[in-house]
Every structure is written in C-alpha cells, then in structure tokens.
Amino acid sequence: MDIKAYKKGFEHSYTFGMFPTVELIKFRPEAVVKVLVSSNYKSESDADIFEICRRNGVKTEVADKAIRRISDKENNFVVGVFSKYQCRLNLEASHVVLVNPGNMGNMGTIIRTLTGFGLSNLAVISPGVDIFDPKVVRASMGSLFRINFKYFDSFDEYKDAYNNRRIYTFMLDGAKTLKDIKHDENELFSLVFGNESTGLDSNFSSAGTSVFIKHTDRIDSLNLTIAAGIAMYHFCS
C-alpha cells in the first residue's frame, strides 16, 4: 500500500489526529491497517496511542516523511490508515438522507450532528462527495466510524428499499412548517435534505411531507448544516 496524498480512487483513506484515529480503532477495528506516528508525538496524560494500538493489536510506525507527504497540516502527529468498507442501513431505524451533497465539511458536520442526536444511518444520493475523504472524516471528528452509510443512484432507489417510514423533505416552499410537524416517537422517519447550492427540486414536494424551517426574510435560506441540525433536534428530542 502506497502512502500518498489521498485520492478518491484509493482503496484506503486516513484519519488525521488522535481523536478520530482512536474512534477508528474503537468502532471499525477490522478496517484499520496501521497507525503512523510522528517522532514529535507526546503521549497525553490519559491516553497513549502506542498503548491503545498495542491493546487492540494495531501496527504502529514512526513515519515522519509519510505523515508530511499526506497531511495538509503541520500538527498532525497521529494518522490512521484504514481500508474502505461498505455498510448496510438499518431497516428498523430512522435515517438522514443527503441528496447530492457537495461540501465535505458540511457532510462531516452533519454526520457528527446525527450521531449526537442518536441517529446512526445516513443515505447519500449520488452524485455526492466522497464520504471517505479525510476532510469528511476530520469534520465528523471520527463520528463516521459510528454510523452506517450507503450510496444510492437515485432517491427512488432509496425509497423503494426503505418504504417502511415517513418521508420528510426539507424545502424552501415546504407545505408545512417544522413547528406543524407532530412526530410520533415510535414512527420511523427519513429526513431528506438537498445540496448546499440548489436544495431539493420540485419533484420532492410529492415524495413525502415537505417541510419548511421558518426564518426571517433577512436571509434567503439557512445553511444546510444548521437546517439539518434543527430538524434532527426536532425529531429526536
């Protein structure tokens, strides 16, 4: 395996930093290839990467040149190398659906947010950003390794596979405001969001219950990550 700057076509990817690397080891141990450690690494008081790796049977390597070659920051002292893997979404759980997401930081932030609200299933409608890109992993703070995710060629493909739930599509011209939605806590749901620049097209208005998050006319729309966070809080609190 060549340790080079990440490209989408690779069969492996990287975690940059101690915390996401520990999350990788904890939740996806079968995917870990090895952990690269800088000679400048200093053990933290409550955790040592060498000890964590030893306990979990993970190979470590002091590799300053490799870390510099693949990292875009100077303060990355721990890098996890892991094989890409596939997941299956849980049919008996609620989902978040991202349609054609285009921003890696936003995808990572949404992954971290859904994890924080107790959700663990993410559907991505292609085309969309690469979930294994280190920028997504970093923005998720390693929460990527706690969730199930799956790409679909179309929303219809997703909907046909998971038709045992209520669909809520978040749109600027939604038929109901979020405050109008009275959700049964025992009901499975899918919260559907469009990408950052175009949102969901008009076809989604009939895909389920279309929802609008009310805000002042001082802005044209909410940021995707903010809207998704508000929606998840409403449905999960």
Beta strands, then each sheet from edge to edge (+ up, - down):
strand 1: 12-16
strand 2: 32-37
strand 3: 60-62
strand 4: 78-83
strand 5: 95-99
strand 6: 121-125
strand 7: 148-152
strand 8: 166-170
strand 9: 176-177
strand 10: 189-193
strand 11: 209-212
sheet 1: 1+ 4- 2+ 3+
sheet 2: 7+ 6+ 5+ 10+ 8+ 11+ 9+
end
